[in-house]
């Protein structure tokens, strides 16, 4: 099978065709286009590039980007970490406060067993100053 020559392919791309839109009832020509395969290819490629560009611009410059899975804004990531640290510290603080309140309740109701301190306290001897 022989390959078509490059000049032959270019010639086919530049062949002119006429696209006519006619009214079916009156056979009147409504619109006429003179096209080539190359012009149709260029037009479709341009439309594709413009649509892709508009879609990318719509996603990048609007809040739609936050709906994309895996998108992580650095500022939001830092804010999430800071909020997590604050929540953790607040949870610890609540635990400490409940323990304190429970201990105060035990002391006020007298439910705490009192362990007597039987260690001997050694007081320093008073020094006398003699003149």
SEDOTI-921896 format. One record per residue (C-alpha): x, y, z; residue number from 0. Coordinates in steps of 0.001 Angstrom, whole numbers. Each point is the difference from the previous one (the first is absolute). Layout:
BEGIN
+---------+---------+---------+-----+
!      xx !      yy !      zz !   i !
+---------+---------+---------+-----+
!       X !       Y !       Z ! NUM !
...
+---------+---------+---------+-----+
***
This chain:
BEGIN
+---------+---------+---------+-----+
!      xx !      yy !      zz !   i !
+---------+---------+---------+-----+
!       0 !       0 !       0 !   0 !
!    1541 !    3268 !   -1097 !   1 !
!      29 !    3027 !    2251 !   2 !
!   -1701 !    3111 !   -1389 !   3 !
!    2434 !    2754 !    -856 !   4 !
!     220 !    3012 !    2309 !   5 !
!    -988 !    2329 !   -2831 !   6 !
!   -3048 !   -2132 !    -753 !   7 !
!   -1165 !     188 !    3669 !   8 !
!     479 !    3766 !      77 !   9 !
!   -1914 !     274 !   -3249 !  10 !
!   -2917 !   -1973 !    1473 !  11 !
!      13 !    2247 !    3088 !  12 !
!    -256 !    3094 !   -2197 !  13 !
!   -2706 !   -1255 !   -2364 !  14 !
!   -2981 !    2361 !     152 !  15 !
!   -3474 !   -1257 !     809 !  16 !
!   -3293 !    1819 !     109 !  17 !
!   -2427 !    -471 !    2886 !  18 !
!   -3470 !    1213 !    -889 !  19 !
!   -2894 !     228 !    2446 !  20 !
!   -3299 !     -16 !   -1884 !  21 !
!   -3622 !     433 !     963 !  22 !
!   -1580 !   -3392 !    -586 !  23 !
!   -3382 !    1374 !   -1120 !  24 !
!    1124 !    2683 !   -2461 !  25 !
!    3500 !   -1275 !    -839 !  26 !
!    1263 !    3493 !     691 !  27 !
!    3629 !     303 !    1077 !  28 !
!      78 !    1333 !    3530 !  29 !
!    3762 !     -14 !     638 !  30 !
!    2993 !   -1017 !   -2054 !  31 !
!    3445 !    -787 !    1415 !  32 !
!    3186 !    -633 !   -1958 !  33 !
!    2104 !   -2369 !    2062 !  34 !
!    3084 !   -2138 !    -217 !  35 !
!    1057 !   -2850 !    2237 !  36 !
!    2780 !    2184 !    1356 !  37 !
!   -2350 !    2858 !     924 !  38 !
!   -2391 !   -2425 !    1746 !  39 !
!    2916 !   -1526 !    1912 !  40 !
!    1293 !    3444 !    1029 !  41 !
!   -3487 !    1155 !    1044 !  42 !
!    -672 !   -3103 !    2088 !  43 !
!    3464 !     185 !    1590 !  44 !
!    -536 !    3667 !     861 !  45 !
!   -3385 !    -724 !    1556 !  46 !
!    1528 !   -2829 !    2038 !  47 !
!    2863 !    2170 !    1269 !  48 !
!   -2365 !    2850 !     898 !  49 !
!   -2344 !   -2334 !    1886 !  50 !
!    2877 !   -1574 !    1912 !  51 !
!    1377 !    3464 !     813 !  52 !
!   -3379 !    1221 !    1242 !  53 !
!    -457 !   -3111 !    2110 !  54 !
!    3436 !     368 !    1572 !  55 !
!    -593 !    3716 !     637 !  56 !
!   -3374 !    -766 !    1558 !  57 !
!    1549 !   -2513 !    2372 !  58 !
!    3110 !    2030 !     875 !  59 !
!   -1601 !    3408 !     533 !  60 !
!   -3230 !   -1028 !    1758 !  61 !
!    -791 !   -1910 !    3194 !  62 !
!    -741 !   -3111 !   -2079 !  63 !
!    3570 !   -1105 !     629 !  64 !
!    -892 !    -902 !    3577 !  65 !
!   -2333 !   -2729 !   -1267 !  66 !
!    2837 !   -1822 !   -1754 !  67 !
!    1116 !   -3010 !    2057 !  68 !
!    3570 !     328 !    1193 !  69 !
!     178 !    3764 !    -443 !  70 !
!    1700 !    1462 !    3030 !  71 !
!     597 !    3661 !     421 !  72 !
!    3095 !     603 !    2138 !  73 !
!   -1760 !    2669 !    2057 !  74 !
!   -2921 !   -2282 !     753 !  75 !
!    2333 !   -2835 !     932 !  76 !
!    1780 !    2199 !    2534 !  77 !
!   -3307 !    1222 !    1411 !  78 !
!   -1230 !   -3590 !     388 !  79 !
!    3172 !    -950 !    1883 !  80 !
!    -272 !    3024 !    2299 !  81 !
!   -3647 !    -766 !     723 !  82 !
!     893 !   -3628 !     748 !  83 !
!    2663 !    1098 !    2506 !  84 !
!   -2462 !    2390 !    1663 !  85 !
!   -2690 !   -2680 !     244 !  86 !
!    2494 !   -2464 !    1489 !  87 !
!    1137 !    2516 !    2625 !  88 !
!   -3611 !     895 !     827 !  89 !
!    -857 !   -3681 !     453 !  90 !
!    2930 !    -396 !    2422 !  91 !
!   -1111 !    3109 !    1874 !  92 !
!   -3545 !   -1371 !     355 !  93 !
!    1376 !   -3295 !    1340 !  94 !
!    2145 !    1854 !    2561 !  95 !
!   -2939 !    2156 !    1084 !  96 !
!   -2312 !   -2976 !     476 !  97 !
!    2672 !   -1757 !    2072 !  98 !
!     425 !    3153 !    2114 !  99 !
!   -3749 !     359 !     511 ! 100 !
!    -332 !   -3665 !     968 ! 101 !
!    2854 !     329 !    2505 ! 102 !
!   -1531 !    3147 !    1524 ! 103 !
!   -3357 !   -1805 !     334 ! 104 !
!    1730 !   -2904 !    1792 ! 105 !
!    1709 !    2358 !    2412 ! 106 !
!   -3200 !    1935 !     728 ! 107 !
!   -2032 !   -3152 !     591 ! 108 !
!    2758 !   -1578 !    2073 ! 109 !
!     365 !   -3120 !   -2105 ! 110 !
!    3758 !     243 !    -251 ! 111 !
!    2069 !   -2309 !    2159 ! 112 !
!    2469 !    2117 !    1908 ! 113 !
!    3474 !   -1412 !     289 ! 114 !
!    1781 !    1398 !    3008 ! 115 !
!    3465 !    1318 !    -527 ! 116 !
!    2181 !   -1588 !    2651 ! 117 !
!    3349 !    1290 !   -1168 ! 118 !
!    2008 !    1854 !    2561 ! 119 !
!     668 !    3577 !    -899 ! 120 !
!    3460 !    1175 !     787 ! 121 !
!      29 !    3680 !     771 ! 122 !
!    3246 !    1888 !    -245 ! 123 !
!    1410 !    1162 !    3286 ! 124 !
!    -167 !    3656 !     694 ! 125 !
!    3311 !    1716 !    -106 ! 126 !
!     820 !    2360 !    2770 ! 127 !
!    1907 !    3102 !    -813 ! 128 !
!    2510 !    1013 !    2595 ! 129 !
!    1691 !    3307 !      -6 ! 130 !
+---------+---------+---------+-----+
***
